[in-house]
Amino acid sequence: MTIAAAVPYKFDPRIVNGETVKLGEIPYQVSLQTKGSEYHFCGGSVLNENYILTAAHCVSGQSYPIEIVVGTVNLSIRTSVHQVEKIIVHEKYDSRDSWVNDIALIKVKTPFPKTRNVSPVTLPKVDEIIPNDTPAVVSGWGDINLGGPGTEQLLKANIYIADQATCKKVYQIYGKYVRDSQICANDPSVEKGSCNGDSGGPLTVNGKIVGIVSWSMACALTDFPTVYTRVTSYLDWIKNNAV
């Protein structure tokens, strides 16, 4: 039997043990929903008045119309709904290669409103270093546990930036390769963090988006950090495409 066949979890792009978010607390959080059914399937972040930042795997090859909901913490209250004008997936995104370059932009047809409940996320500086064990926040409307129900209420979890070398090592055993263009985070003492439906959402440090929810072993495990797209690696790509 191969090691991969013995893995009891599924590698999936994917808040467990989260706290309720107050309206206006995370004003850049968005919900990606299927148009018509109003089904939430991924998260994202308001980048400016016309664009959101999300994960490539949320929108790559999508064959159904989607819409963007902002300005709410409750999915049943669709405060501000925006239609999609275009989707830009990173040209080197590869789901077969440990979801490398898992980043995308979505341009909306009508600008996002400027209110206390809707505002752009702050980007990090290109040379910004994020040390191990730095406190971080991940948020979303994803499942509250693996295979469990989702949530109508936006939740957040306080976690920590993981050691990159350790993150690479634990996944390499199973044939998954964590790149320098990815960043890992979890809580090594409590199962807490992102899960299915949180994909594309923000990982922030001091209010700056440092990561985009990409993939993990199951959900919020203490010994397998979640892997995020490292935003500092894509600042030029974002600048060149969000125009």
ROTOR-366956 format. One record per residue (C-alpha): z, x, y; residue number from 1; residue in three letters. Coordinates in steps of 0.5 Angstrom, whole numbers, plus 500, padded with zeros to 3 digits. Layout:
<atoms>
<atom><zz>Z</zz><xx>X</xx><yy>Y</yy><n>NUM</n><res>ALA</res></atom>
...
</atoms>
This chain:
<atoms>
<atom><zz>500</zz><xx>500</xx><yy>500</yy><n>1</n><res>MET</res></atom>
<atom><zz>498</zz><xx>503</xx><yy>507</yy><n>2</n><res>THR</res></atom>
<atom><zz>503</zz><xx>503</xx><yy>512</yy><n>3</n><res>ILE</res></atom>
<atom><zz>500</zz><xx>498</xx><yy>517</yy><n>4</n><res>ALA</res></atom>
<atom><zz>500</zz><xx>493</xx><yy>511</yy><n>5</n><res>ALA</res></atom>
<atom><zz>507</zz><xx>493</xx><yy>511</yy><n>6</n><res>ALA</res></atom>
<atom><zz>508</zz><xx>492</xx><yy>518</yy><n>7</n><res>VAL</res></atom>
<atom><zz>512</zz><xx>485</xx><yy>518</yy><n>8</n><res>PRO</res></atom>
<atom><zz>509</zz><xx>483</xx><yy>525</yy><n>9</n><res>TYR</res></atom>
<atom><zz>503</zz><xx>482</xx><yy>529</yy><n>10</n><res>LYS</res></atom>
<atom><zz>500</zz><xx>487</xx><yy>534</yy><n>11</n><res>PHE</res></atom>
<atom><zz>499</zz><xx>482</xx><yy>540</yy><n>12</n><res>ASP</res></atom>
<atom><zz>498</zz><xx>482</xx><yy>547</yy><n>13</n><res>PRO</res></atom>
<atom><zz>504</zz><xx>478</xx><yy>549</yy><n>14</n><res>ARG</res></atom>
<atom><zz>520</zz><xx>472</xx><yy>556</yy><n>15</n><res>ILE</res></atom>
<atom><zz>525</zz><xx>473</xx><yy>551</yy><n>16</n><res>VAL</res></atom>
<atom><zz>532</zz><xx>472</xx><yy>554</yy><n>17</n><res>ASN</res></atom>
<atom><zz>530</zz><xx>471</xx><yy>561</yy><n>18</n><res>GLY</res></atom>
<atom><zz>533</zz><xx>468</xx><yy>567</yy><n>19</n><res>GLU</res></atom>
<atom><zz>530</zz><xx>462</xx><yy>571</yy><n>20</n><res>THR</res></atom>
<atom><zz>526</zz><xx>464</xx><yy>577</yy><n>21</n><res>VAL</res></atom>
<atom><zz>527</zz><xx>461</xx><yy>584</yy><n>22</n><res>LYS</res></atom>
<atom><zz>522</zz><xx>458</xx><yy>588</yy><n>23</n><res>LEU</res></atom>
<atom><zz>519</zz><xx>464</xx><yy>593</yy><n>24</n><res>GLY</res></atom>
<atom><zz>523</zz><xx>469</xx><yy>589</yy><n>25</n><res>GLU</res></atom>
<atom><zz>516</zz><xx>472</xx><yy>585</yy><n>26</n><res>ILE</res></atom>
<atom><zz>511</zz><xx>469</xx><yy>590</yy><n>27</n><res>PRO</res></atom>
<atom><zz>505</zz><xx>473</xx><yy>587</yy><n>28</n><res>TYR</res></atom>
<atom><zz>506</zz><xx>470</xx><yy>580</yy><n>29</n><res>GLN</res></atom>
<atom><zz>500</zz><xx>466</xx><yy>578</yy><n>30</n><res>VAL</res></atom>
<atom><zz>499</zz><xx>462</xx><yy>572</yy><n>31</n><res>SER</res></atom>
<atom><zz>492</zz><xx>462</xx><yy>569</yy><n>32</n><res>LEU</res></atom>
<atom><zz>490</zz><xx>455</xx><yy>566</yy><n>33</n><res>GLN</res></atom>
<atom><zz>485</zz><xx>452</xx><yy>562</yy><n>34</n><res>THR</res></atom>
<atom><zz>481</zz><xx>447</xx><yy>566</yy><n>35</n><res>LYS</res></atom>
<atom><zz>482</zz><xx>440</xx><yy>564</yy><n>36</n><res>GLY</res></atom>
<atom><zz>487</zz><xx>441</xx><yy>559</yy><n>37</n><res>SER</res></atom>
<atom><zz>492</zz><xx>445</xx><yy>564</yy><n>38</n><res>GLU</res></atom>
<atom><zz>494</zz><xx>449</xx><yy>559</yy><n>39</n><res>TYR</res></atom>
<atom><zz>498</zz><xx>456</xx><yy>561</yy><n>40</n><res>HIS</res></atom>
<atom><zz>495</zz><xx>462</xx><yy>557</yy><n>41</n><res>PHE</res></atom>
<atom><zz>496</zz><xx>468</xx><yy>561</yy><n>42</n><res>CYS</res></atom>
<atom><zz>500</zz><xx>470</xx><yy>568</yy><n>43</n><res>GLY</res></atom>
<atom><zz>497</zz><xx>474</xx><yy>573</yy><n>44</n><res>GLY</res></atom>
<atom><zz>499</zz><xx>477</xx><yy>580</yy><n>45</n><res>SER</res></atom>
<atom><zz>496</zz><xx>475</xx><yy>587</yy><n>46</n><res>VAL</res></atom>
<atom><zz>493</zz><xx>481</xx><yy>590</yy><n>47</n><res>LEU</res></atom>
<atom><zz>490</zz><xx>479</xx><yy>596</yy><n>48</n><res>ASN</res></atom>
<atom><zz>488</zz><xx>472</xx><yy>599</yy><n>49</n><res>GLU</res></atom>
<atom><zz>482</zz><xx>472</xx><yy>595</yy><n>50</n><res>ASN</res></atom>
<atom><zz>484</zz><xx>476</xx><yy>588</yy><n>51</n><res>TYR</res></atom>
<atom><zz>489</zz><xx>476</xx><yy>583</yy><n>52</n><res>ILE</res></atom>
<atom><zz>490</zz><xx>482</xx><yy>578</yy><n>53</n><res>LEU</res></atom>
<atom><zz>491</zz><xx>480</xx><yy>570</yy><n>54</n><res>THR</res></atom>
<atom><zz>489</zz><xx>483</xx><yy>564</yy><n>55</n><res>ALA</res></atom>
<atom><zz>482</zz><xx>484</xx><yy>561</yy><n>56</n><res>ALA</res></atom>
<atom><zz>484</zz><xx>481</xx><yy>554</yy><n>57</n><res>HIS</res></atom>
<atom><zz>486</zz><xx>474</xx><yy>558</yy><n>58</n><res>CYS</res></atom>
<atom><zz>479</zz><xx>473</xx><yy>560</yy><n>59</n><res>VAL</res></atom>
<atom><zz>474</zz><xx>478</xx><yy>557</yy><n>60</n><res>SER</res></atom>
<atom><zz>469</zz><xx>474</xx><yy>553</yy><n>61</n><res>GLY</res></atom>
<atom><zz>472</zz><xx>467</xx><yy>555</yy><n>62</n><res>GLN</res></atom>
<atom><zz>468</zz><xx>461</xx><yy>554</yy><n>63</n><res>SER</res></atom>
<atom><zz>472</zz><xx>456</xx><yy>557</yy><n>64</n><res>TYR</res></atom>
<atom><zz>473</zz><xx>454</xx><yy>565</yy><n>65</n><res>PRO</res></atom>
<atom><zz>479</zz><xx>457</xx><yy>568</yy><n>66</n><res>ILE</res></atom>
<atom><zz>483</zz><xx>455</xx><yy>574</yy><n>67</n><res>GLU</res></atom>
<atom><zz>489</zz><xx>459</xx><yy>578</yy><n>68</n><res>ILE</res></atom>
<atom><zz>495</zz><xx>456</xx><yy>580</yy><n>69</n><res>VAL</res></atom>
<atom><zz>500</zz><xx>459</xx><yy>585</yy><n>70</n><res>VAL</res></atom>
<atom><zz>506</zz><xx>457</xx><yy>589</yy><n>71</n><res>GLY</res></atom>
<atom><zz>510</zz><xx>454</xx><yy>583</yy><n>72</n><res>THR</res></atom>
<atom><zz>516</zz><xx>456</xx><yy>578</yy><n>73</n><res>VAL</res></atom>
<atom><zz>515</zz><xx>450</xx><yy>574</yy><n>74</n><res>ASN</res></atom>
<atom><zz>508</zz><xx>448</xx><yy>571</yy><n>75</n><res>LEU</res></atom>
<atom><zz>509</zz><xx>441</xx><yy>571</yy><n>76</n><res>SER</res></atom>
<atom><zz>508</zz><xx>442</xx><yy>579</yy><n>77</n><res>ILE</res></atom>
<atom><zz>501</zz><xx>444</xx><yy>580</yy><n>78</n><res>ARG</res></atom>
<atom><zz>502</zz><xx>446</xx><yy>588</yy><n>79</n><res>THR</res></atom>
<atom><zz>496</zz><xx>450</xx><yy>589</yy><n>80</n><res>SER</res></atom>
<atom><zz>490</zz><xx>450</xx><yy>584</yy><n>81</n><res>VAL</res></atom>
<atom><zz>484</zz><xx>455</xx><yy>585</yy><n>82</n><res>HIS</res></atom>
<atom><zz>477</zz><xx>455</xx><yy>582</yy><n>83</n><res>GLN</res></atom>
<atom><zz>474</zz><xx>461</xx><yy>580</yy><n>84</n><res>VAL</res></atom>
<atom><zz>468</zz><xx>465</xx><yy>583</yy><n>85</n><res>GLU</res></atom>
<atom><zz>468</zz><xx>471</xx><yy>579</yy><n>86</n><res>LYS</res></atom>
<atom><zz>471</zz><xx>475</xx><yy>574</yy><n>87</n><res>ILE</res></atom>
<atom><zz>471</zz><xx>483</xx><yy>573</yy><n>88</n><res>ILE</res></atom>
<atom><zz>473</zz><xx>486</xx><yy>567</yy><n>89</n><res>VAL</res></atom>
<atom><zz>474</zz><xx>493</xx><yy>567</yy><n>90</n><res>HIS</res></atom>
<atom><zz>468</zz><xx>496</xx><yy>564</yy><n>91</n><res>GLU</res></atom>
<atom><zz>471</zz><xx>501</xx><yy>559</yy><n>92</n><res>LYS</res></atom>
<atom><zz>476</zz><xx>496</xx><yy>556</yy><n>93</n><res>TYR</res></atom>
<atom><zz>476</zz><xx>496</xx><yy>549</yy><n>94</n><res>ASP</res></atom>
<atom><zz>481</zz><xx>491</xx><yy>545</yy><n>95</n><res>SER</res></atom>
<atom><zz>479</zz><xx>495</xx><yy>538</yy><n>96</n><res>ARG</res></atom>
<atom><zz>482</zz><xx>502</xx><yy>541</yy><n>97</n><res>ASP</res></atom>
<atom><zz>489</zz><xx>500</xx><yy>543</yy><n>98</n><res>SER</res></atom>
<atom><zz>487</zz><xx>495</xx><yy>549</yy><n>99</n><res>TRP</res></atom>
<atom><zz>485</zz><xx>501</xx><yy>553</yy><n>100</n><res>VAL</res></atom>
<atom><zz>483</zz><xx>499</xx><yy>560</yy><n>101</n><res>ASN</res></atom>
<atom><zz>486</zz><xx>492</xx><yy>559</yy><n>102</n><res>ASP</res></atom>
<atom><zz>485</zz><xx>490</xx><yy>567</yy><n>103</n><res>ILE</res></atom>
<atom><zz>481</zz><xx>485</xx><yy>570</yy><n>104</n><res>ALA</res></atom>
<atom><zz>480</zz><xx>482</xx><yy>577</yy><n>105</n><res>LEU</res></atom>
<atom><zz>479</zz><xx>474</xx><yy>578</yy><n>106</n><res>ILE</res></atom>
<atom><zz>476</zz><xx>472</xx><yy>585</yy><n>107</n><res>LYS</res></atom>
<atom><zz>478</zz><xx>465</xx><yy>587</yy><n>108</n><res>VAL</res></atom>
<atom><zz>473</zz><xx>460</xx><yy>591</yy><n>109</n><res>LYS</res></atom>
<atom><zz>478</zz><xx>458</xx><yy>596</yy><n>110</n><res>THR</res></atom>
<atom><zz>483</zz><xx>463</xx><yy>599</yy><n>111</n><res>PRO</res></atom>
<atom><zz>490</zz><xx>463</xx><yy>597</yy><n>112</n><res>PHE</res></atom>
<atom><zz>495</zz><xx>460</xx><yy>602</yy><n>113</n><res>PRO</res></atom>
<atom><zz>500</zz><xx>464</xx><yy>606</yy><n>114</n><res>LYS</res></atom>
<atom><zz>507</zz><xx>461</xx><yy>605</yy><n>115</n><res>THR</res></atom>
<atom><zz>514</zz><xx>463</xx><yy>603</yy><n>116</n><res>ARG</res></atom>
<atom><zz>512</zz><xx>461</xx><yy>596</yy><n>117</n><res>ASN</res></atom>
<atom><zz>505</zz><xx>465</xx><yy>596</yy><n>118</n><res>VAL</res></atom>
<atom><zz>504</zz><xx>472</xx><yy>598</yy><n>119</n><res>SER</res></atom>
<atom><zz>501</zz><xx>478</xx><yy>595</yy><n>120</n><res>PRO</res></atom>
<atom><zz>504</zz><xx>483</xx><yy>590</yy><n>121</n><res>VAL</res></atom>
<atom><zz>505</zz><xx>490</xx><yy>593</yy><n>122</n><res>THR</res></atom>
<atom><zz>501</zz><xx>496</xx><yy>590</yy><n>123</n><res>LEU</res></atom>
<atom><zz>505</zz><xx>503</xx><yy>588</yy><n>124</n><res>PRO</res></atom>
<atom><zz>502</zz><xx>509</xx><yy>591</yy><n>125</n><res>LYS</res></atom>
<atom><zz>497</zz><xx>513</xx><yy>587</yy><n>126</n><res>VAL</res></atom>
<atom><zz>502</zz><xx>519</xx><yy>586</yy><n>127</n><res>ASP</res></atom>
<atom><zz>508</zz><xx>515</xx><yy>585</yy><n>128</n><res>GLU</res></atom>
<atom><zz>513</zz><xx>517</xx><yy>579</yy><n>129</n><res>ILE</res></atom>
<atom><zz>517</zz><xx>512</xx><yy>575</yy><n>130</n><res>ILE</res></atom>
<atom><zz>522</zz><xx>516</xx><yy>571</yy><n>131</n><res>PRO</res></atom>
<atom><zz>525</zz><xx>513</xx><yy>565</yy><n>132</n><res>ASN</res></atom>
<atom><zz>530</zz><xx>508</xx><yy>565</yy><n>133</n><res>ASP</res></atom>
<atom><zz>528</zz><xx>506</xx><yy>572</yy><n>134</n><res>THR</res></atom>
<atom><zz>530</zz><xx>498</xx><yy>572</yy><n>135</n><res>PRO</res></atom>
<atom><zz>524</zz><xx>494</xx><yy>572</yy><n>136</n><res>ALA</res></atom>
<atom><zz>523</zz><xx>486</xx><yy>572</yy><n>137</n><res>VAL</res></atom>
<atom><zz>517</zz><xx>482</xx><yy>568</yy><n>138</n><res>VAL</res></atom>
<atom><zz>516</zz><xx>475</xx><yy>569</yy><n>139</n><res>SER</res></atom>
<atom><zz>512</zz><xx>469</xx><yy>566</yy><n>140</n><res>GLY</res></atom>
<atom><zz>511</zz><xx>463</xx><yy>563</yy><n>141</n><res>TRP</res></atom>
<atom><zz>511</zz><xx>465</xx><yy>556</yy><n>142</n><res>GLY</res></atom>
<atom><zz>514</zz><xx>464</xx><yy>549</yy><n>143</n><res>ASP</res></atom>
<atom><zz>522</zz><xx>464</xx><yy>549</yy><n>144</n><res>ILE</res></atom>
<atom><zz>522</zz><xx>468</xx><yy>542</yy><n>145</n><res>ASN</res></atom>
<atom><zz>516</zz><xx>470</xx><yy>537</yy><n>146</n><res>LEU</res></atom>
<atom><zz>513</zz><xx>464</xx><yy>535</yy><n>147</n><res>GLY</res></atom>
<atom><zz>517</zz><xx>459</xx><yy>539</yy><n>148</n><res>GLY</res></atom>
<atom><zz>516</zz><xx>454</xx><yy>544</yy><n>149</n><res>PRO</res></atom>
<atom><zz>513</zz><xx>456</xx><yy>551</yy><n>150</n><res>GLY</res></atom>
<atom><zz>517</zz><xx>454</xx><yy>558</yy><n>151</n><res>THR</res></atom>
<atom><zz>515</zz><xx>450</xx><yy>564</yy><n>152</n><res>GLU</res></atom>
<atom><zz>520</zz><xx>454</xx><yy>568</yy><n>153</n><res>GLN</res></atom>
<atom><zz>518</zz><xx>461</xx><yy>570</yy><n>154</n><res>LEU</res></atom>
<atom><zz>523</zz><xx>466</xx><yy>567</yy><n>155</n><res>LEU</res></atom>
<atom><zz>524</zz><xx>473</xx><yy>569</yy><n>156</n><res>LYS</res></atom>
<atom><zz>527</zz><xx>479</xx><yy>565</yy><n>157</n><res>ALA</res></atom>
<atom><zz>531</zz><xx>485</xx><yy>567</yy><n>158</n><res>ASN</res></atom>
<atom><zz>528</zz><xx>491</xx><yy>563</yy><n>159</n><res>ILE</res></atom>
<atom><zz>527</zz><xx>499</xx><yy>563</yy><n>160</n><res>TYR</res></atom>
<atom><zz>522</zz><xx>504</xx><yy>563</yy><n>161</n><res>ILE</res></atom>
<atom><zz>521</zz><xx>507</xx><yy>557</yy><n>162</n><res>ALA</res></atom>
<atom><zz>520</zz><xx>514</xx><yy>555</yy><n>163</n><res>ASP</res></atom>
<atom><zz>513</zz><xx>515</xx><yy>554</yy><n>164</n><res>GLN</res></atom>
<atom><zz>513</zz><xx>520</xx><yy>549</yy><n>165</n><res>ALA</res></atom>
<atom><zz>518</zz><xx>516</xx><yy>544</yy><n>166</n><res>THR</res></atom>
<atom><zz>513</zz><xx>510</xx><yy>546</yy><n>167</n><res>CYS</res></atom>
<atom><zz>507</zz><xx>514</xx><yy>543</yy><n>168</n><res>LYS</res></atom>
<atom><zz>511</zz><xx>516</xx><yy>537</yy><n>169</n><res>LYS</res></atom>
<atom><zz>513</zz><xx>509</xx><yy>535</yy><n>170</n><res>VAL</res></atom>
<atom><zz>506</zz><xx>506</xx><yy>535</yy><n>171</n><res>TYR</res></atom>
<atom><zz>502</zz><xx>512</xx><yy>533</yy><n>172</n><res>GLN</res></atom>
<atom><zz>505</zz><xx>511</xx><yy>526</yy><n>173</n><res>ILE</res></atom>
<atom><zz>501</zz><xx>504</xx><yy>526</yy><n>174</n><res>TYR</res></atom>
<atom><zz>495</zz><xx>507</xx><yy>528</yy><n>175</n><res>GLY</res></atom>
<atom><zz>496</zz><xx>505</xx><yy>535</yy><n>176</n><res>LYS</res></atom>
<atom><zz>495</zz><xx>510</xx><yy>541</yy><n>177</n><res>TYR</res></atom>
<atom><zz>499</zz><xx>509</xx><yy>548</yy><n>178</n><res>VAL</res></atom>
<atom><zz>495</zz><xx>513</xx><yy>553</yy><n>179</n><res>ARG</res></atom>
<atom><zz>497</zz><xx>516</xx><yy>560</yy><n>180</n><res>ASP</res></atom>
<atom><zz>494</zz><xx>510</xx><yy>563</yy><n>181</n><res>SER</res></atom>
<atom><zz>499</zz><xx>505</xx><yy>560</yy><n>182</n><res>GLN</res></atom>
<atom><zz>507</zz><xx>505</xx><yy>561</yy><n>183</n><res>ILE</res></atom>
<atom><zz>512</zz><xx>502</xx><yy>556</yy><n>184</n><res>CYS</res></atom>
<atom><zz>518</zz><xx>498</xx><yy>558</yy><n>185</n><res>ALA</res></atom>
<atom><zz>524</zz><xx>494</xx><yy>554</yy><n>186</n><res>ASN</res></atom>
<atom><zz>531</zz><xx>494</xx><yy>553</yy><n>187</n><res>ASP</res></atom>
<atom><zz>533</zz><xx>498</xx><yy>548</yy><n>188</n><res>PRO</res></atom>
<atom><zz>540</zz><xx>494</xx><yy>547</yy><n>189</n><res>SER</res></atom>
<atom><zz>538</zz><xx>487</xx><yy>547</yy><n>190</n><res>VAL</res></atom>
<atom><zz>532</zz><xx>483</xx><yy>545</yy><n>191</n><res>GLU</res></atom>
<atom><zz>529</zz><xx>482</xx><yy>552</yy><n>192</n><res>LYS</res></atom>
<atom><zz>522</zz><xx>482</xx><yy>555</yy><n>193</n><res>GLY</res></atom>
<atom><zz>515</zz><xx>479</xx><yy>555</yy><n>194</n><res>SER</res></atom>
<atom><zz>512</zz><xx>475</xx><yy>549</yy><n>195</n><res>CYS</res></atom>
<atom><zz>506</zz><xx>471</xx><yy>548</yy><n>196</n><res>ASN</res></atom>
<atom><zz>503</zz><xx>467</xx><yy>554</yy><n>197</n><res>GLY</res></atom>
<atom><zz>506</zz><xx>473</xx><yy>559</yy><n>198</n><res>ASP</res></atom>
<atom><zz>500</zz><xx>477</xx><yy>558</yy><n>199</n><res>SER</res></atom>
<atom><zz>497</zz><xx>479</xx><yy>565</yy><n>200</n><res>GLY</res></atom>
<atom><zz>503</zz><xx>478</xx><yy>568</yy><n>201</n><res>GLY</res></atom>
<atom><zz>507</zz><xx>483</xx><yy>573</yy><n>202</n><res>PRO</res></atom>
<atom><zz>512</zz><xx>489</xx><yy>571</yy><n>203</n><res>LEU</res></atom>
<atom><zz>515</zz><xx>491</xx><yy>578</yy><n>204</n><res>THR</res></atom>
<atom><zz>520</zz><xx>496</xx><yy>580</yy><n>205</n><res>VAL</res></atom>
<atom><zz>523</zz><xx>495</xx><yy>587</yy><n>206</n><res>ASN</res></atom>
<atom><zz>518</zz><xx>490</xx><yy>588</yy><n>207</n><res>GLY</res></atom>
<atom><zz>512</zz><xx>494</xx><yy>587</yy><n>208</n><res>LYS</res></atom>
<atom><zz>507</zz><xx>492</xx><yy>581</yy><n>209</n><res>ILE</res></atom>
<atom><zz>507</zz><xx>498</xx><yy>576</yy><n>210</n><res>VAL</res></atom>
<atom><zz>505</zz><xx>495</xx><yy>570</yy><n>211</n><res>GLY</res></atom>
<atom><zz>501</zz><xx>489</xx><yy>567</yy><n>212</n><res>ILE</res></atom>
<atom><zz>503</zz><xx>486</xx><yy>561</yy><n>213</n><res>VAL</res></atom>
<atom><zz>498</zz><xx>488</xx><yy>555</yy><n>214</n><res>SER</res></atom>
<atom><zz>501</zz><xx>488</xx><yy>548</yy><n>215</n><res>TRP</res></atom>
<atom><zz>507</zz><xx>490</xx><yy>543</yy><n>216</n><res>SER</res></atom>
<atom><zz>510</zz><xx>490</xx><yy>536</yy><n>217</n><res>MET</res></atom>
<atom><zz>512</zz><xx>482</xx><yy>536</yy><n>218</n><res>ALA</res></atom>
<atom><zz>516</zz><xx>480</xx><yy>542</yy><n>219</n><res>CYS</res></atom>
<atom><zz>521</zz><xx>484</xx><yy>546</yy><n>220</n><res>ALA</res></atom>
<atom><zz>524</zz><xx>489</xx><yy>540</yy><n>221</n><res>LEU</res></atom>
<atom><zz>529</zz><xx>494</xx><yy>542</yy><n>222</n><res>THR</res></atom>
<atom><zz>526</zz><xx>499</xx><yy>538</yy><n>223</n><res>ASP</res></atom>
<atom><zz>518</zz><xx>498</xx><yy>540</yy><n>224</n><res>PHE</res></atom>
<atom><zz>517</zz><xx>498</xx><yy>547</yy><n>225</n><res>PRO</res></atom>
<atom><zz>512</zz><xx>493</xx><yy>550</yy><n>226</n><res>THR</res></atom>
<atom><zz>506</zz><xx>497</xx><yy>553</yy><n>227</n><res>VAL</res></atom>
<atom><zz>503</zz><xx>495</xx><yy>560</yy><n>228</n><res>TYR</res></atom>
<atom><zz>497</zz><xx>497</xx><yy>563</yy><n>229</n><res>THR</res></atom>
<atom><zz>499</zz><xx>503</xx><yy>568</yy><n>230</n><res>ARG</res></atom>
<atom><zz>497</zz><xx>500</xx><yy>575</yy><n>231</n><res>VAL</res></atom>
<atom><zz>497</zz><xx>507</xx><yy>579</yy><n>232</n><res>THR</res></atom>
<atom><zz>492</zz><xx>509</xx><yy>574</yy><n>233</n><res>SER</res></atom>
<atom><zz>487</zz><xx>504</xx><yy>577</yy><n>234</n><res>TYR</res></atom>
<atom><zz>488</zz><xx>504</xx><yy>584</yy><n>235</n><res>LEU</res></atom>
<atom><zz>481</zz><xx>506</xx><yy>586</yy><n>236</n><res>ASP</res></atom>
<atom><zz>478</zz><xx>501</xx><yy>581</yy><n>237</n><res>TRP</res></atom>
<atom><zz>482</zz><xx>496</xx><yy>584</yy><n>238</n><res>ILE</res></atom>
<atom><zz>480</zz><xx>498</xx><yy>591</yy><n>239</n><res>LYS</res></atom>
<atom><zz>473</zz><xx>499</xx><yy>589</yy><n>240</n><res>ASN</res></atom>
<atom><zz>472</zz><xx>492</xx><yy>586</yy><n>241</n><res>ASN</res></atom>
<atom><zz>477</zz><xx>487</xx><yy>590</yy><n>242</n><res>ALA</res></atom>
<atom><zz>472</zz><xx>487</xx><yy>595</yy><n>243</n><res>VAL</res></atom>
</atoms>
